Amino acid sequence: MPRPPGDRHLFLRSSAEIERVKKDGRRFQTPLFNLVSFASGAPHTRIGIIVGKRLGMAVTRNRAKRMFRELARQVRQQLVQGQDLLVFPRRESLSARPPQLRDLWLSALRHEGLLVSRTDLRCDNSVSV
């Protein structure tokens, strides 16, 4: 299955960058995952998903990574620029319902100031009848 376009810049790959975020980043905990953010100053925001062997077998770990990759893709356009994020899924995230996980994901990003606020702009010269 081919990767969606633009994924190369969305995800952290370098272990040196991941270690920098772990060491210097700001931590935020939720019941389903932990989030670490670091202002990197890069032209775009990148996300790393860290799943340890304690979470389970390879199938389970891969499922957790797929879930959080998809969440990252869904908010790609709304993320504040210049941040590096690390996500550490917890075992409970595997049994959570997708809407619950997505709501908590968006809530955590908003709490940390990582989402651009979306304001609907209306045209001032519209005529109402």
N, CA, C and O atoms as CSV, one atom per row, in Angstrom:
chain,resi,resn,atom,element,x,y,z
A,1,MET,N,N,0.843,-1.174,0.000
A,1,MET,CA,C,0.000,0.000,0.000
A,1,MET,C,C,0.890,1.239,0.000
A,1,MET,O,O,1.721,1.394,0.894
A,2,PRO,N,N,0.734,2.116,-0.978
A,2,PRO,CA,C,1.593,3.306,-1.045
A,2,PRO,C,C,1.241,4.316,0.040
A,2,PRO,O,O,0.095,4.426,0.475
A,3,ARG,N,N,2.264,5.045,0.456
A,3,ARG,CA,C,2.070,6.079,1.466
A,3,ARG,C,C,1.358,7.280,0.863
A,3,ARG,O,O,1.582,7.603,-0.304
A,4,PRO,N,N,0.505,7.947,1.633
A,4,PRO,CA,C,-0.108,9.178,1.141
A,4,PRO,C,C,0.963,10.233,0.882
A,4,PRO,O,O,1.984,10.258,1.570
A,5,PRO,N,N,0.742,11.106,-0.106
A,5,PRO,CA,C,1.746,12.135,-0.406
A,5,PRO,C,C,1.950,13.079,0.772
A,5,PRO,O,O,1.000,13.416,1.480
A,6,GLY,N,N,3.182,13.499,0.976
A,6,GLY,CA,C,3.475,14.441,2.038
A,6,GLY,C,C,3.806,13.820,3.373
A,6,GLY,O,O,4.142,14.542,4.311
A,7,ASP,N,N,3.724,12.505,3.497
A,7,ASP,CA,C,4.017,11.844,4.765
A,7,ASP,C,C,5.479,11.944,5.158
A,7,ASP,O,O,5.807,11.889,6.343
A,8,ARG,N,N,6.347,12.089,4.198
A,8,ARG,CA,C,7.771,12.109,4.485
A,8,ARG,C,C,8.129,13.236,5.448
A,8,ARG,O,O,9.012,13.075,6.291
A,9,HIS,N,N,7.459,14.361,5.330
A,9,HIS,CA,C,7.764,15.504,6.182
A,9,HIS,C,C,6.916,15.536,7.439
A,9,HIS,O,O,7.162,16.355,8.324
A,10,LEU,N,N,5.925,14.668,7.538
A,10,LEU,CA,C,5.021,14.695,8.688
A,10,LEU,C,C,5.578,13.929,9.888
A,10,LEU,O,O,5.256,14.254,11.031
A,11,PHE,N,N,6.404,12.921,9.641
A,11,PHE,CA,C,6.825,12.048,10.734
A,11,PHE,C,C,8.314,12.188,11.037
A,11,PHE,O,O,9.137,12.328,10.131
A,12,LEU,N,N,8.645,12.148,12.328
A,12,LEU,CA,C,10.040,12.147,12.788
A,12,LEU,C,C,10.647,10.781,12.510
A,12,LEU,O,O,10.011,9.758,12.766
A,13,ARG,N,N,11.843,10.752,12.001
A,13,ARG,CA,C,12.509,9.481,11.720
A,13,ARG,C,C,13.862,9.355,12.417
A,13,ARG,O,O,14.245,8.261,12.833
A,14,SER,N,N,14.571,10.442,12.545
A,14,SER,CA,C,15.926,10.414,13.087
A,14,SER,C,C,15.915,10.181,14.601
A,14,SER,O,O,15.191,10.856,15.333
A,15,SER,N,N,16.714,9.231,15.056
A,15,SER,CA,C,16.757,8.946,16.492
A,15,SER,C,C,17.347,10.120,17.273
A,15,SER,O,O,16.998,10.318,18.437
A,16,ALA,N,N,18.232,10.900,16.655
A,16,ALA,CA,C,18.794,12.069,17.336
A,16,ALA,C,C,17.708,13.113,17.590
A,16,ALA,O,O,17.672,13.726,18.657
A,17,GLU,N,N,16.827,13.315,16.617
A,17,GLU,CA,C,15.735,14.275,16.793
A,17,GLU,C,C,14.745,13.773,17.845
A,17,GLU,O,O,14.240,14.554,18.650
A,18,ILE,N,N,14.476,12.486,17.833
A,18,ILE,CA,C,13.555,11.904,18.811
A,18,ILE,C,C,14.124,12.050,20.218
A,18,ILE,O,O,13.394,12.405,21.143
A,19,GLU,N,N,15.391,11.787,20.390
A,19,GLU,CA,C,16.035,11.925,21.702
A,19,GLU,C,C,16.016,13.375,22.180
A,19,GLU,O,O,15.842,13.631,23.371
A,20,ARG,N,N,16.195,14.331,21.255
A,20,ARG,CA,C,16.156,15.748,21.626
A,20,ARG,C,C,14.768,16.124,22.152
A,20,ARG,O,O,14.652,16.838,23.148
A,21,VAL,N,N,13.720,15.644,21.483
A,21,VAL,CA,C,12.355,15.936,21.919
A,21,VAL,C,C,12.095,15.297,23.284
A,21,VAL,O,O,11.500,15.926,24.159
A,22,LYS,N,N,12.540,14.051,23.471
A,22,LYS,CA,C,12.368,13.373,24.766
A,22,LYS,C,C,13.045,14.157,25.887
A,22,LYS,O,O,12.481,14.325,26.968
A,23,LYS,N,N,14.260,14.635,25.619
A,23,LYS,CA,C,15.054,15.296,26.643
A,23,LYS,C,C,14.539,16.699,26.964
A,23,LYS,O,O,14.436,17.067,28.134
A,24,ASP,N,N,14.217,17.484,25.934
A,24,ASP,CA,C,13.907,18.899,26.138
A,24,ASP,C,C,12.434,19.252,25.981
A,24,ASP,O,O,12.058,20.407,26.180
A,25,GLY,N,N,11.596,18.289,25.633
A,25,GLY,CA,C,10.200,18.591,25.340
A,25,GLY,C,C,9.325,18.749,26.565
A,25,GLY,O,O,9.695,18.393,27.684
A,26,ARG,N,N,8.156,19.296,26.309
A,26,ARG,CA,C,7.137,19.493,27.348
A,26,ARG,C,C,6.186,18.303,27.331
A,26,ARG,O,O,5.687,17.925,26.272
A,27,ARG,N,N,5.932,17.714,28.491
A,27,ARG,CA,C,5.143,16.493,28.573
A,27,ARG,C,C,3.688,16.775,28.956
A,27,ARG,O,O,3.388,17.664,29.752
A,28,PHE,N,N,2.794,15.972,28.349
A,28,PHE,CA,C,1.367,16.050,28.655
A,28,PHE,C,C,0.832,14.622,28.680
A,28,PHE,O,O,1.047,13.859,27.738
A,29,GLN,N,N,0.131,14.260,29.761
A,29,GLN,CA,C,-0.374,12.895,29.917
A,29,GLN,C,C,-1.885,12.855,29.770
A,29,GLN,O,O,-2.601,13.744,30.231
A,30,THR,N,N,-2.351,11.797,29.112
A,30,THR,CA,C,-3.781,11.513,29.012
A,30,THR,C,C,-3.969,10.053,29.411
A,30,THR,O,O,-2.984,9.324,29.528
A,31,PRO,N,N,-5.193,9.612,29.620
A,31,PRO,CA,C,-5.408,8.200,29.958
A,31,PRO,C,C,-5.054,7.232,28.823
A,31,PRO,O,O,-4.819,6.051,29.078
A,32,LEU,N,N,-5.011,7.718,27.568
A,32,LEU,CA,C,-4.778,6.829,26.427
A,32,LEU,C,C,-3.405,6.976,25.781
A,32,LEU,O,O,-2.970,6.086,25.050
A,33,PHE,N,N,-2.722,8.078,26.038
A,33,PHE,CA,C,-1.391,8.287,25.465
A,33,PHE,C,C,-0.688,9.417,26.197
A,33,PHE,O,O,-1.321,10.210,26.894
A,34,ASN,N,N,0.618,9.483,26.032
A,34,ASN,CA,C,1.419,10.605,26.517
A,34,ASN,C,C,1.901,11.378,25.301
A,34,ASN,O,O,2.178,10.794,24.253
A,35,LEU,N,N,2.000,12.693,25.444
A,35,LEU,CA,C,2.413,13.554,24.349
A,35,LEU,C,C,3.568,14.418,24.823
A,35,LEU,O,O,3.510,15.000,25.906
A,36,VAL,N,N,4.617,14.503,24.014
A,36,VAL,CA,C,5.755,15.359,24.320
A,36,VAL,C,C,5.916,16.310,23.145
A,36,VAL,O,O,5.992,15.870,21.998
A,37,SER,N,N,5.968,17.619,23.420
A,37,SER,CA,C,6.118,18.600,22.347
A,37,SER,C,C,7.381,19.429,22.567
A,37,SER,O,O,7.791,19.692,23.698
A,38,PHE,N,N,7.978,19.829,21.454
A,38,PHE,CA,C,9.220,20.600,21.490
A,38,PHE,C,C,9.193,21.591,20.329
A,38,PHE,O,O,8.938,21.202,19.189
A,39,ALA,N,N,9.451,22.860,20.609
A,39,ALA,CA,C,9.494,23.879,19.561
A,39,ALA,C,C,10.820,23.762,18.820
A,39,ALA,O,O,11.855,24.208,19.314
A,40,SER,N,N,10.786,23.163,17.637
A,40,SER,CA,C,12.010,22.907,16.878
A,40,SER,C,C,12.368,24.051,15.955
A,40,SER,O,O,13.530,24.200,15.579
A,41,GLY,N,N,11.388,24.865,15.580
A,41,GLY,CA,C,11.651,25.948,14.639
A,41,GLY,C,C,11.693,25.478,13.198
A,41,GLY,O,O,12.015,26.264,12.307
A,42,ALA,N,N,11.380,24.223,12.949
A,42,ALA,CA,C,11.367,23.691,11.587
A,42,ALA,C,C,10.203,24.316,10.816
A,42,ALA,O,O,9.262,24.824,11.427
A,43,PRO,N,N,10.256,24.286,9.484
A,43,PRO,CA,C,9.178,24.902,8.701
A,43,PRO,C,C,7.844,24.159,8.785
A,43,PRO,O,O,6.824,24.684,8.338
A,44,HIS,N,N,7.832,22.980,9.334
A,44,HIS,CA,C,6.590,22.211,9.462
A,44,HIS,C,C,6.643,21.396,10.754
A,44,HIS,O,O,7.712,21.206,11.333
A,45,THR,N,N,5.505,20.925,11.192
A,45,THR,CA,C,5.425,20.121,12.405
A,45,THR,C,C,5.604,18.654,12.064
A,45,THR,O,O,5.046,18.160,11.084
A,46,ARG,N,N,6.390,17.959,12.884
A,46,ARG,CA,C,6.636,16.525,12.666
A,46,ARG,C,C,6.209,15.756,13.906
A,46,ARG,O,O,6.275,16.255,15.029
A,47,ILE,N,N,5.769,14.522,13.664
A,47,ILE,CA,C,5.262,13.684,14.738
A,47,ILE,C,C,6.000,12.355,14.734
A,47,ILE,O,O,6.203,11.748,13.682
A,48,GLY,N,N,6.399,11.909,15.920
A,48,GLY,CA,C,6.997,10.594,16.092
A,48,GLY,C,C,6.111,9.757,16.997
A,48,GLY,O,O,5.560,10.256,17.978
A,49,ILE,N,N,5.978,8.487,16.661
A,49,ILE,CA,C,5.141,7.591,17.461
A,49,ILE,C,C,6.056,6.525,18.041
A,49,ILE,O,O,6.667,5.754,17.302
A,50,ILE,N,N,6.149,6.483,19.355
A,50,ILE,CA,C,7.054,5.575,20.044
A,50,ILE,C,C,6.222,4.512,20.760
A,50,ILE,O,O,5.430,4.818,21.651
A,51,VAL,N,N,6.417,3.263,20.353
A,51,VAL,CA,C,5.678,2.153,20.950
A,51,VAL,C,C,6.684,1.121,21.425
A,51,VAL,O,O,7.382,0.509,20.616
A,52,GLY,N,N,6.761,0.928,22.731
A,52,GLY,CA,C,7.700,-0.022,23.302
A,52,GLY,C,C,7.153,-1.441,23.305
A,52,GLY,O,O,5.957,-1.662,23.111
A,53,LYS,N,N,8.037,-2.387,23.526
A,53,LYS,CA,C,7.645,-3.801,23.533
A,53,LYS,C,C,6.709,-4.145,24.683
A,53,LYS,O,O,6.026,-5.169,24.645
A,54,ARG,N,N,6.674,-3.296,25.704
A,54,ARG,CA,C,5.769,-3.545,26.828
A,54,ARG,C,C,4.302,-3.477,26.409
A,54,ARG,O,O,3.433,-4.024,27.088
A,55,LEU,N,N,4.031,-2.807,25.293
A,55,LEU,CA,C,2.646,-2.682,24.839
A,55,LEU,C,C,2.096,-4.018,24.350
A,55,LEU,O,O,0.893,-4.263,24.441
A,56,GLY,N,N,2.962,-4.879,23.834
A,56,GLY,CA,C,2.495,-6.179,23.365
A,56,GLY,C,C,3.324,-6.697,22.206
A,56,GLY,O,O,4.427,-6.221,21.935
A,57,MET,N,N,2.761,-7.682,21.533
A,57,MET,CA,C,3.435,-8.295,20.387
A,57,MET,C,C,3.467,-7.313,19.210
A,57,MET,O,O,2.831,-6.260,19.257
A,58,ALA,N,N,4.205,-7.663,18.165
A,58,ALA,CA,C,4.404,-6.776,17.018
A,58,ALA,C,C,3.079,-6.356,16.377
A,58,ALA,O,O,2.923,-5.204,15.970
A,59,VAL,N,N,2.138,-7.277,16.288
A,59,VAL,CA,C,0.847,-6.956,15.680
A,59,VAL,C,C,0.158,-5.843,16.468
A,59,VAL,O,O,-0.409,-4.923,15.878
A,60,THR,N,N,0.204,-5.923,17.771
A,60,THR,CA,C,-0.409,-4.923,18.641
A,60,THR,C,C,0.306,-3.586,18.527
A,60,THR,O,O,-0.336,-2.541,18.431
A,61,ARG,N,N,1.632,-3.617,18.536
A,61,ARG,CA,C,2.401,-2.376,18.423
A,61,ARG,C,C,2.158,-1.705,17.078
A,61,ARG,O,O,2.013,-0.484,17.014
A,62,ASN,N,N,2.111,-2.481,16.017
A,62,ASN,CA,C,1.869,-1.914,14.686
A,62,ASN,C,C,0.477,-1.312,14.586
A,62,ASN,O,O,0.289,-0.281,13.940
A,63,ARG,N,N,-0.489,-1.945,15.218
A,63,ARG,CA,C,-1.852,-1.412,15.217
A,63,ARG,C,C,-1.892,-0.051,15.903
A,63,ARG,O,O,-2.543,0.873,15.417
A,64,ALA,N,N,-1.198,0.072,17.031
A,64,ALA,CA,C,-1.147,1.350,17.755
A,64,ALA,C,C,-0.496,2.421,16.879
A,64,ALA,O,O,-0.974,3.554,16.827
A,65,LYS,N,N,0.581,2.069,16.200
A,65,LYS,CA,C,1.243,3.043,15.325
A,65,LYS,C,C,0.330,3.475,14.184
A,65,LYS,O,O,0.272,4.660,13.854
A,66,ARG,N,N,-0.376,2.536,13.584
A,66,ARG,CA,C,-1.304,2.872,12.493
A,66,ARG,C,C,-2.395,3.819,12.963
A,66,ARG,O,O,-2.741,4.769,12.261
A,67,MET,N,N,-2.934,3.565,14.142
A,67,MET,CA,C,-4.006,4.411,14.682
A,67,MET,C,C,-3.521,5.851,14.859
A,67,MET,O,O,-4.205,6.792,14.457
A,68,PHE,N,N,-2.350,6.022,15.455
A,68,PHE,CA,C,-1.865,7.370,15.716
A,68,PHE,C,C,-1.328,8.043,14.459
A,68,PHE,O,O,-1.384,9.268,14.360
A,69,ARG,N,N,-0.812,7.286,13.500
A,69,ARG,CA,C,-0.429,7.874,12.214
A,69,ARG,C,C,-1.648,8.468,11.520
A,69,ARG,O,O,-1.589,9.562,10.958
A,70,GLU,N,N,-2.753,7.731,11.569
A,70,GLU,CA,C,-3.982,8.225,10.942
A,70,GLU,C,C,-4.493,9.473,11.661
A,70,GLU,O,O,-4.946,10.411,11.005
A,71,LEU,N,N,-4.430,9.504,12.978
A,71,LEU,CA,C,-4.826,10.706,13.719
A,71,LEU,C,C,-3.952,11.899,13.324
A,71,LEU,O,O,-4.446,13.017,13.184
A,72,ALA,N,N,-2.657,11.654,13.146
A,72,ALA,CA,C,-1.744,12.727,12.740
A,72,ALA,C,C,-2.094,13.237,11.347
A,72,ALA,O,O,-2.069,14.443,11.099
A,73,ARG,N,N,-2.417,12.331,10.449
A,73,ARG,CA,C,-2.780,12.750,9.088
A,73,ARG,C,C,-4.056,13.578,9.075
A,73,ARG,O,O,-4.183,14.512,8.283
A,74,GLN,N,N,-4.998,13.245,9.944
A,74,GLN,CA,C,-6.273,13.960,9.976
A,74,GLN,C,C,-6.124,15.414,10.412
A,74,GLN,O,O,-6.901,16.267,9.982
A,75,VAL,N,N,-5.143,15.709,11.255
A,75,VAL,CA,C,-4.972,17.080,11.751
A,75,VAL,C,C,-3.784,17.788,11.110
A,75,VAL,O,O,-3.417,18.882,11.538
A,76,ARG,N,N,-3.193,17.198,10.118
A,76,ARG,CA,C,-1.993,17.739,9.468
A,76,ARG,C,C,-2.139,19.223,9.126
A,76,ARG,O,O,-1.231,20.005,9.405
A,77,GLN,N,N,-3.250,19.621,8.536
A,77,GLN,CA,C,-3.442,21.004,8.086
A,77,GLN,C,C,-3.719,21.965,9.236
A,77,GLN,O,O,-3.606,23.178,9.060
A,78,GLN,N,N,-4.077,21.454,10.398
A,78,GLN,CA,C,-4.446,22.310,11.527
A,78,GLN,C,C,-3.309,22.499,12.530
A,78,GLN,O,O,-3.446,23.282,13.470
A,79,LEU,N,N,-2.198,21.800,12.349
A,79,LEU,CA,C,-1.104,21.871,13.321
A,79,LEU,C,C,-0.327,23.177,13.208
A,79,LEU,O,O,-0.098,23.685,12.110
A,80,VAL,N,N,0.074,23.709,14.355
A,80,VAL,CA,C,0.951,24.870,14.409
A,80,VAL,C,C,2.295,24.462,13.813
A,80,VAL,O,O,2.755,23.342,14.034
A,81,GLN,N,N,2.916,25.344,13.075
A,81,GLN,CA,C,4.195,25.034,12.438
A,81,GLN,C,C,5.358,25.124,13.424
A,81,GLN,O,O,5.291,25.849,14.416
A,82,GLY,N,N,6.417,24.384,13.139
A,82,GLY,CA,C,7.645,24.486,13.917
A,82,GLY,C,C,7.685,23.685,15.197
A,82,GLY,O,O,8.434,24.030,16.111
A,83,GLN,N,N,6.898,22.618,15.293
A,83,GLN,CA,C,6.879,21.783,16.491
A,83,GLN,C,C,7.283,20.353,16.136
A,83,GLN,O,O,7.007,19.872,15.037
A,84,ASP,N,N,7.923,19.700,17.060
A,84,ASP,CA,C,8.163,18.262,16.975
A,84,ASP,C,C,7.366,17.624,18.102
A,84,ASP,O,O,7.438,18.072,19.246
A,85,LEU,N,N,6.606,16.577,17.785
A,85,LEU,CA,C,5.756,15.901,18.768
A,85,LEU,C,C,6.137,14.438,18.852
A,85,LEU,O,O,6.478,13.816,17.846
A,86,LEU,N,N,6.079,13.896,20.041
A,86,LEU,CA,C,6.220,12.460,20.247
A,86,LEU,C,C,4.964,11.960,20.931
A,86,LEU,O,O,4.466,12.579,21.872
A,87,VAL,N,N,4.459,10.844,20.454
A,87,VAL,CA,C,3.276,10.217,21.039
A,87,VAL,C,C,3.696,8.854,21.572
A,87,VAL,O,O,4.336,8.068,20.872
A,88,PHE,N,N,3.328,8.586,22.816
A,88,PHE,CA,C,3.588,7.303,23.451
A,88,PHE,C,C,2.239,6.661,23.765
A,88,PHE,O,O,1.664,6.946,24.816
A,89,PRO,N,N,1.711,5.794,22.875
A,89,PRO,CA,C,0.407,5.180,23.131
A,89,PRO,C,C,0.443,4.290,24.371
A,89,PRO,O,O,1.448,3.643,24.663
A,90,ARG,N,N,-0.663,4.275,25.082
A,90,ARG,CA,C,-0.833,3.368,26.226
A,90,ARG,C,C,-1.708,2.199,25.783
A,90,ARG,O,O,-2.435,2.292,24.794
A,91,ARG,N,N,-1.630,1.129,26.509
A,91,ARG,CA,C,-2.389,-0.080,26.176
A,91,ARG,C,C,-3.891,0.209,26.067
A,91,ARG,O,O,-4.582,-0.396,25.248
A,92,GLU,N,N,-4.389,1.128,26.890
A,92,GLU,CA,C,-5.811,1.465,26.886
A,92,GLU,C,C,-6.270,2.056,25.559
A,92,GLU,O,O,-7.450,1.970,25.220
A,93,SER,N,N,-5.343,2.661,24.800
A,93,SER,CA,C,-5.723,3.262,23.517
A,93,SER,C,C,-6.160,2.204,22.505
A,93,SER,O,O,-6.913,2.506,21.579
A,94,LEU,N,N,-5.698,0.981,22.675
A,94,LEU,CA,C,-6.053,-0.085,21.744
A,94,LEU,C,C,-7.509,-0.510,21.886
A,94,LEU,O,O,-8.120,-0.966,20.919
A,95,SER,N,N,-8.069,-0.364,23.086
A,95,SER,CA,C,-9.459,-0.765,23.298
A,95,SER,C,C,-10.423,0.421,23.255
A,95,SER,O,O,-11.633,0.240,23.386
A,96,ALA,N,N,-9.897,1.622,23.074
A,96,ALA,CA,C,-10.754,2.807,23.009
A,96,ALA,C,C,-11.480,2.858,21.671
A,96,ALA,O,O,-10.964,2.412,20.646
A,97,ARG,N,N,-12.682,3.410,21.705
A,97,ARG,CA,C,-13.438,3.585,20.472
A,97,ARG,C,C,-12.801,4.721,19.674
A,97,ARG,O,O,-12.347,5.701,20.265
A,98,PRO,N,N,-12.759,4.614,18.353
A,98,PRO,CA,C,-12.099,5.644,17.534
A,98,PRO,C,C,-12.574,7.075,17.793
A,98,PRO,O,O,-11.734,7.972,17.861
A,99,PRO,N,N,-13.887,7.337,17.941
A,99,PRO,CA,C,-14.281,8.724,18.226
A,99,PRO,C,C,-13.744,9.229,19.567
A,99,PRO,O,O,-13.383,10.399,19.691
A,100,GLN,N,N,-13.690,8.351,20.565
A,100,GLN,CA,C,-13.165,8.729,21.873
A,100,GLN,C,C,-11.675,9.064,21.766
A,100,GLN,O,O,-11.218,10.055,22.336
A,101,LEU,N,N,-10.923,8.243,21.040
A,101,LEU,CA,C,-9.490,8.477,20.870
A,101,LEU,C,C,-9.251,9.767,20.096
A,101,LEU,O,O,-8.372,10.551,20.454
A,102,ARG,N,N,-10.020,9.989,19.046
A,102,ARG,CA,C,-9.861,11.207,18.245
A,102,ARG,C,C,-10.188,12.453,19.074
A,102,ARG,O,O,-9.475,13.453,18.993
A,103,ASP,N,N,-11.255,12.398,19.866
A,103,ASP,CA,C,-11.618,13.546,20.700
A,103,ASP,C,C,-10.521,13.863,21.720
A,103,ASP,O,O,-10.188,15.028,21.938
A,104,LEU,N,N,-9.973,12.838,22.332
A,104,LEU,CA,C,-8.900,13.041,23.303
A,104,LEU,C,C,-7.642,13.574,22.626
A,104,LEU,O,O,-6.943,14.417,23.189
A,105,TRP,N,N,-7.352,13.088,21.422
A,105,TRP,CA,C,-6.207,13.555,20.625
A,105,TRP,C,C,-6.351,15.055,20.330
A,105,TRP,O,O,-5.416,15.825,20.548
A,106,LEU,N,N,-7.509,15.458,19.841
A,106,LEU,CA,C,-7.738,16.868,19.532
A,106,LEU,C,C,-7.705,17.726,20.796
A,106,LEU,O,O,-7.180,18.839,20.785
A,107,SER,N,N,-8.261,17.207,21.867
A,107,SER,CA,C,-8.262,17.924,23.133
A,107,SER,C,C,-6.835,18.146,23.645
A,107,SER,O,O,-6.501,19.236,24.110
A,108,ALA,N,N,-6.014,17.128,23.559
A,108,ALA,CA,C,-4.615,17.244,24.010
A,108,ALA,C,C,-3.853,18.252,23.150
A,108,ALA,O,O,-3.087,19.060,23.675
A,109,LEU,N,N,-4.058,18.209,21.848
A,109,LEU,CA,C,-3.377,19.157,20.966
A,109,LEU,C,C,-3.828,20.592,21.242
A,109,LEU,O,O,-3.013,21.514,21.240
A,110,ARG,N,N,-5.117,20.775,21.478
A,110,ARG,CA,C,-5.629,22.115,21.809
A,110,ARG,C,C,-5.057,22.596,23.143
A,110,ARG,O,O,-4.644,23.748,23.273
A,111,HIS,N,N,-5.040,21.705,24.125
A,111,HIS,CA,C,-4.530,22.060,25.458
A,111,HIS,C,C,-3.085,22.528,25.381
A,111,HIS,O,O,-2.694,23.458,26.085
A,112,GLU,N,N,-2.306,21.900,24.546
A,112,GLU,CA,C,-0.888,22.241,24.416
A,112,GLU,C,C,-0.642,23.386,23.429
A,112,GLU,O,O,0.502,23.785,23.215
A,113,GLY,N,N,-1.706,23.909,22.832
A,113,GLY,CA,C,-1.559,25.025,21.887
A,113,GLY,C,C,-0.948,24.616,20.567
A,113,GLY,O,O,-0.257,25.410,19.928
A,114,LEU,N,N,-1.195,23.379,20.149
A,114,LEU,CA,C,-0.579,22.858,18.932
A,114,LEU,C,C,-1.496,22.892,17.720
A,114,LEU,O,O,-1.094,22.497,16.625
A,115,LEU,N,N,-2.729,23.363,17.907
A,115,LEU,CA,C,-3.664,23.485,16.789
A,115,LEU,C,C,-3.898,24.947,16.473
A,115,LEU,O,O,-4.028,25.778,17.372
A,116,VAL,N,N,-3.950,25.252,15.189
A,116,VAL,CA,C,-4.271,26.601,14.743
A,116,VAL,C,C,-5.763,26.782,14.916
A,116,VAL,O,O,-6.542,25.918,14.514
A,117,SER,N,N,-6.175,27.887,15.507
A,117,SER,CA,C,-7.613,28.112,15.681
A,117,SER,C,C,-8.221,28.431,14.324
A,117,SER,O,O,-7.689,29.227,13.550
A,118,ARG,N,N,-9.342,27.790,14.062
A,118,ARG,CA,C,-10.011,27.966,12.770
A,118,ARG,C,C,-11.174,28.930,12.965
A,118,ARG,O,O,-12.124,28.641,13.692
A,119,THR,N,N,-11.082,30.061,12.313
A,119,THR,CA,C,-12.183,31.020,12.366
A,119,THR,C,C,-12.778,31.120,10.977
A,119,THR,O,O,-12.069,31.307,9.989
A,120,ASP,N,N,-14.059,30.995,10.921
A,120,ASP,CA,C,-14.738,31.101,9.641
A,120,ASP,C,C,-14.865,32.575,9.271
A,120,ASP,O,O,-15.437,33.375,10.011
A,121,LEU,N,N,-14.324,32.906,8.123
A,121,LEU,CA,C,-14.384,34.289,7.664
A,121,LEU,C,C,-15.601,34.457,6.765
A,121,LEU,O,O,-15.828,33.671,5.846
A,122,ARG,N,N,-16.366,35.485,7.047
A,122,ARG,CA,C,-17.523,35.777,6.208
A,122,ARG,C,C,-17.225,37.015,5.382
A,122,ARG,O,O,-16.466,37.890,5.799
A,123,CYS,N,N,-17.818,37.074,4.234
A,123,CYS,CA,C,-17.641,38.202,3.342
A,123,CYS,C,C,-18.445,39.382,3.890
A,123,CYS,O,O,-19.641,39.235,4.144
A,124,ASP,N,N,-17.827,40.538,4.077
A,124,ASP,CA,C,-18.491,41.697,4.658
A,124,ASP,C,C,-19.468,42.365,3.693
A,124,ASP,O,O,-20.369,43.083,4.127
A,125,ASN,N,N,-19.302,42.138,2.393
A,125,ASN,CA,C,-20.160,42.814,1.453
A,125,ASN,C,C,-21.352,41.953,1.026
A,125,ASN,O,O,-21.938,42.190,-0.031
A,126,SER,N,N,-21.711,40.966,1.831
A,126,SER,CA,C,-22.868,40.140,1.504
A,126,SER,C,C,-24.150,40.899,1.842
A,126,SER,O,O,-24.213,41.642,2.822
A,127,VAL,N,N,-25.144,40.698,1.029
A,127,VAL,CA,C,-26.407,41.400,1.213
A,127,VAL,C,C,-27.427,40.407,1.763
A,127,VAL,O,O,-27.627,39.332,1.198
A,128,SER,N,N,-28.058,40.771,2.852
A,128,SER,CA,C,-29.108,39.917,3.394
A,128,SER,C,C,-30.452,40.457,2.968
A,128,SER,O,O,-30.660,41.669,2.917
A,129,VAL,N,N,-31.351,39.564,2.666
A,129,VAL,CA,C,-32.666,39.988,2.187
A,129,VAL,C,C,-33.710,39.724,3.237
A,129,VAL,O,O,-34.888,40.013,3.023
